[in-house]
Amino acid sequence: MSSLSLIDSPVFGGSFVDADMRALLDSDAFVSRCVETEVALAKAQARLGIVPKAAAQTIAVAARTIRFDQSRLMRETELVGYPILPIVEQLADACGEAGRYLHWGATTQDIMDTATVLQIRAALVLIERRLVDTMDALRSLAAEHRDTPMAGRTHLQHALPITFGYKAAVWLSALERHHERLAQLRPRVLVVQFSGASGTLASLGEEGLAVQAELAKILGLAAPTITWHSSRDGMAEAVQLLALVCGSLAKIASDVSVMMTTELGEVSEPYMRHRGASSTMPQKRNPISCELIVAAAKMVRQHAGLMLDAMVHDFERATGAWHVEWAAIPESFGLTSGALVQSSFMLSGLVVHPDRMLKNLGISRGLIVAEAVMMALAPFTGRQTAHDLVYAACRQAVETDRSLFDVLMEVQDVVVPLGRERLRSLTDPANYLGSASRMVDQILKTRSRGVLEN
């Protein structure tokens, strides 16, 4: 099977989208959700006496047994521009006389939007599960390496010492916030769409809102306070959240890929035969999961922008803006789930090299803790004078390729007030970790509340 799209490609698709999410969002699943909505609508209207109960039962039976003519469905969808009329025609034929009550009072967007919401509900459960798996992997790394010292870097330069557990806990903190956002998102997105042609439910007279409420109840969704045909903030918010999740995953992947460089060698992605291998360089072990995560994040970011454009609907039904969602929503969920799978795999099996972290921490020969000396000296000389003295010593240490301790031992304005032993302690990076370990403890005690649903 050939494909034009990267994520549907039989060659590349499995790297970017996991099979579970694909099954929830593919075209067959969408058609099934549309049929599910039509069945629920007939059931709701039968309960309210609008259509015969026997008709609703026949529609439900036909929906369970129908096998759509895919060629006809594709041909007629291309002709109509939307799949609902072609779906309804085939389903109505399968229902016999009861088919006359199918799609009663509904419009195309009612069915498509509700089907999409049903897909999103299932997709959010899977996203949360993947997110929790990734958070658990980070939680383990943070706990195990709570006190593993390494160089903290700003602007790609040594800054101050940190611990690897602290770094993992910072990564974790962002995902904890996304987990909270996911729970907060659900009430705004999991809302039924049933409002009729212009959103007023005029086709059902006084029964319109009752049908809407009953349909929502049957499907396990909330009923809206007013039609959202042309107010797409909920759909846009869902994709913005996915972009945030992917952005945080890409930050982690960016850090890990740089830490994997030959020169640093502080971590390695999990080893599997030929994983990240080069076709010509046998020694290579490329950060392949990191690369896939970063690529997915860039694509979801683009979809987030598209969803903001898609919010601009003209009047009560958009001419084209709605169509953008048909690509942006399923692809964003697919790519985000795939990125989470890659993240969970990479982080749960991440190989950490504390010896290389310690070696890299000492590569500047004490310069990384120049601030520690300055802050200890400041009460004796004043902060600015202390800064100038230590700054001059740092420059000399760099120019003469000597340790900061050796240079400072020649500066009487530093040695006299601090003393040799304290100065040696101050220039040991492992002694200047601040509250890093306690911050790790705080994160590990905090778990965000999610709403895993079936």
N, C-alpha and C positions, 0 to 999 in steps of 0.2 A: 504493500500500500504506500503510495507516494503522498507527499504533503507539501504545501507551500509554507505553512506556519512552522516556526521553530518548535513551539511547544507541542505541536501535534506530529512532529517529525518522528518516523520510526527509528531514525538514527540519533537525534538529539533530545527528543521529547522526554525520555525517561530520566535524563539528567536534571531536568528543570521542574517537572511536575510528577508527583507521586501517584501511583495507581489509585489509591483510595479517593483522593480529591478529584481525579479525572472521572471516576465513576459517578461522583455526585453532580458533576457539572457538564458532562458531555451532552451532545444534542439529543441522544435517546433519553437521558435523564430529564432534560428540559421538557420534551414532549410528554413524558410520564407525569411531570408535575402539572403541566397544563391540563391533562386529562383528569388528574386528581382534583384540580380546582373545579372543573366542570361537573364532576360527580358530586363534590361537596355542595356546589351551588344548587344542583337539582334536589339534593337531600334537604338542604335548608329550606328551599321553596316548598317542598312537599310537607315538611313539618308545619309550615305556616299556611298550608291549604292553597297555595298558589298554583302548584302543578300536582297531578295525581301521584299518590304514593307508589302506585304500581309502575308508573313511568320512571320515577326516580330509581326504583329497584332494578328495572330493566336496564337503565343507563349504567348503573353500577356493575351489573353482570357483564354487559357488553364491554365495558372498560377493562375488565379483568381478562377478557379473552381476545380482544381485537389485535390483529396483526396489521399494522399500517403498511400500505403500499408506499414504500419509500420513494420510488421513482415518481409516482404521482404527487406525493407530498412535496418533493423538491420542485417539480415542474410547476405546480400550482402556487407554491409559495413565491417562486420567482415571478409569476404572473401577478399575483395579488399584492405582493410586497411584504406580507406578514403571514405567519404560519397558522394562525388561529382558524380562519375560515376553512382552509384545507383540512385541518384536524377535525373541526366540527362536522364537515361534510362526510368524511369517512366514518366518524364515530356515529353520526346520525343514521347513516345507512346500516350500520351494524345493530342499531337499536330498533329498527323497524318503525312501527307506529309511534313508539315512545320518543323517537328522535325529534319529533315536532316540538318537544318541550326542552330540548337541549339548548344551552346558552341563552336562557330566557332572561331578557332585560339586560344582558351583559354587553360589553364592548371589548374589542380586541385587547386594549391595554389593560383592562381589568384582569383578564386571564394571564397575560404575559407577565405583568408586574407581580401578581400573586404567586405565580409559578417561580419567578425569580426570588421572591422573598422566602419561599419554601426551600429553595436551593441554598440560599444564604444561611438560613437557620441551621441546616445540616452542615454546611461548610464551616460555620463558626464553631460548632462543636469540635470538628476535626482540627481547626486552627488552634483552639484552646488546648486540645490534647497535645498537639505538636509543641505549642509554646511551653506548656508545663514540662514536657520532656527536656526541652532545651534549658529551662530554668533549673531543673533538677541537676542537670550536668554541670551547670555553672555553680550551683550551690555546693556540689561535691568538690569542685576545684577550689572554691573559696575557702572551704573548711580545711582541706588537705594542705593548702599552701598559705594558710593564714600568716605564717611567720617566715615564709621563704623570701629572702631579700633579693631585690633586683633593681636595676636602674629605672627611675622614672624619667621620661623624656618629654621635653617641650620643644616645638619647632625642630623635631628630629635630633635634638642634642640632649646630652645628659643634663638633667635638671636637679632633682633630689632623689634619694632612695625611696622606694616603696616596697611593698611585698606583692608577689604574684597573686596571692589571695585577695589583696585589696583591689588589684586590677580586675580580677574575675567578679568581685562583688560589685564594682562599679558597672560592669557589663550587666550583671544580674539586676541591678536597681532599675535600669531602663525597661527591662522586660517585665519586671514587677508592675511598673506603671502602665505598661501596655495591657497587662492582664486585667488591671482595674478598668481601663478604658473599654476593654472588650465587654465586660459585664455591664458597664454603663451604656454601651451602644445598643444593646439588644432591644430595650423598650422603644427606642426611636426608629428602629429598622424593621422589626418583626411585626409589621402592621399590614392587615389585609388591604387589598385594593379592589373595591367594588363600588363603582360610582356612576356607571353608564356613560353615554356618548359624550356629554359635556361636563360630566361630574356631578350632576344634580339628581340623579336617580329618577328622572321624570318618567321613564318607561314603566316603573313599578308603582307609580302614584304614591299613596300614603304608606305602602308596605316597604318602600325602598330601604329605609334605615333598619327596619326589623330584619330584612333579608341580609343586609350587610352584617349586622350583629350576629345573626345565626351562622352565617358563613364563617365568620371569624372564630366563633366558638367551636365549630366542627373541625376547623383546620388548626386550632390551638394557637391562633394569632390574636393580636389586639385589634380592636376596631378603631379607625381613625376618628378624630373629632371633626375633620373635614377632608374632602378629597385632596389627594396629593399627586394626581396625574401630572401636573406641571410644576410641582414643588419637590425637587429632587434632592434636597439636602440630606435626607437619610441615606440614600444610595451613595451619594458623594462622600458622606462621612465614613461609610464602611470602607471604601477604597482608601480614603486618607489614613485610616487606622492601619490598614495593611501596608501602606507606604511607610508609616512610622515604624512598624515592626521590622520591615525590611531594611530601613535605614539603620536601625540599631544593630541588626544582624550584620550589615555590611561594615559597620564600625568595628565590630568584633573580628570579622574576617580580615579587614585591613590590618588591624594590629597583629593578628596571628600570622598573616602572610609575611609581614616585615620581620617579625620575630623568627620566622623560619629561614630567613636569608642565611646563606653560608657564613657570612661574617658574624652574625649574631648567634644563630643556632640555639635559641633559648627554648623553643618548642618544636614539635613535629606533628603533622596530621597523622591519624592512625595508619599503621602500615597494613597494606593489603597488596598481594602480588600484582604488579603492573599498575597499581593505583598512582596516578600522577606521573607515569613513566614517560620518557621521551623516546621517539622513534629512532633517534640517532645517538643520544648521549646516555649510556647505560647507568651513569651515576645519579641521574636526576630523580628527585622526589618532589614534584611540583605541588603547590598548595591548591589542589584541584577543587576541593570543597569550597575553599575561600573564594576562588575565582567564580564559581557558579553562583555563590551567594551574592557577590558584588554585582555580577551581571543581572541577576534577578531583581535586585534592589533598583538598579537603573531603569529597568523596564517597568516596574511597578510605579516608580516615581513619575514616569511619563503618563501612565494610565491615571494617576492621581490628578495630573494636570488636565487630562482629557475629561475627567469627571467634573471638574470645576467648569469647564466649557459646556458640558452637557447640562448644567443647571439652568442655562439660559434657554428656557422654553418659550416659544412665542404663544401667547394667549392660552387656550385650554388644551392644546395638543401640539407638540412641537413638530416642525418640519426638518427632521434630520438629527437634532440634538439627542433624541431618545436612542437612536440607532447606535450612537457611540457607546452607550452602556452595554450593548450586546457583546462587544468585544472586551471592554475595559473591566467589567465585573468578573466574568469567569476567568479571564486570563490573570487578573490580579490575585484572585483566590488561589488559582493553580500555582502561580509562581511563588506566592508567599508560603504556601504549604510545602512546596518543594524546597524552598530556602530553609525552612524550619527543619525539615528532614535532614538536609545537609549539615545544618548547625548542630543538631542533636548528635548526629553521627560523629562529626568532627570533634566536638567538645567532650563527649562522653569517652572518647578514646584518645584524647589529646595526650601526647607524650611530652612531659615537662622535664627540662634539663636544668635542675637547680645549680649544678656545677658551672654551666655556661653562664647562667644568670649572675652567679657570684664573680666569675672571672670578668664578665663585662662590667659589673659594678665597680671593680677595682681598676679598670683600664685607664681611668683618668688619674689614678694614683692620688686619690683624696680630693681632687678638685670638686667632685660632685657634692661634697659636704662643706664647701667654703662658707655657705650660709651659717652652718652650725658654729664655726669659729667666729664669724662676725657677730652673731647674736650673743655668744658667750663673752666676747670682748667688749661689746657695746656698753655694759654697765660701768666699765672702767674708763673708757675713752669717749663715750658718746657714739651714737649709731653711725654718723657720717664719717667720723675719723676711723672707726672700726672698719667700715666698708672700704675706705681708701687704702688702709693698710693691707687688708686681705686681698683686695683687687690687685694691688701692686705685686703681692706675693704670687697670686695666680698667674699673672703675666710672666713673671720670672720662672715659675715652675714649667710653664709651657715652653718658653724659649730655651731653657737649659735642660729640658727633659728630665726633671727631677720631681720627686713627690712633694706635695704641698707641705707635709710635715717637715721634711728636711729643709725646705726654704724658710718656713716659719720659725724654725729653731734658730735661725740667724737674725731674726727680727726681735730685738730686745723689747720693743714696745708691745710685743705679743707674748713673748716667753715670760717676762717678769710678772705680769698680772695673772697669767693662766697657769704657768708651770708646765714642765715637760710631760708628766703623766696625764694631766688633764688634756693637754694639747694632743697627745697621742690618741686618747679616747675620742676626742672631738673629730679627729680626722679619719676615724674608722666608720665607713658608711653604714655598717650594721647597727651602729648606735644612734642613728638619726632617722628613725622610722615614724616619728610622731605618733599619731593616734590611728595609724593604718590598721593595726590588728583589732583595736576596739571597734573601729568602723565596720570591719568584717563581721564582728560579733553582732552588731546592731542589725545589719542586713539579714544575717542568718536567723535572727529571732523574729523577723517580719515576713509574713507571707500574705500576699494580696488575696482577696477573695474572688474566686471565679464562679461561674455558674455552668458547670458541665451538665449538659442535658442529653437526653437520648432522642 
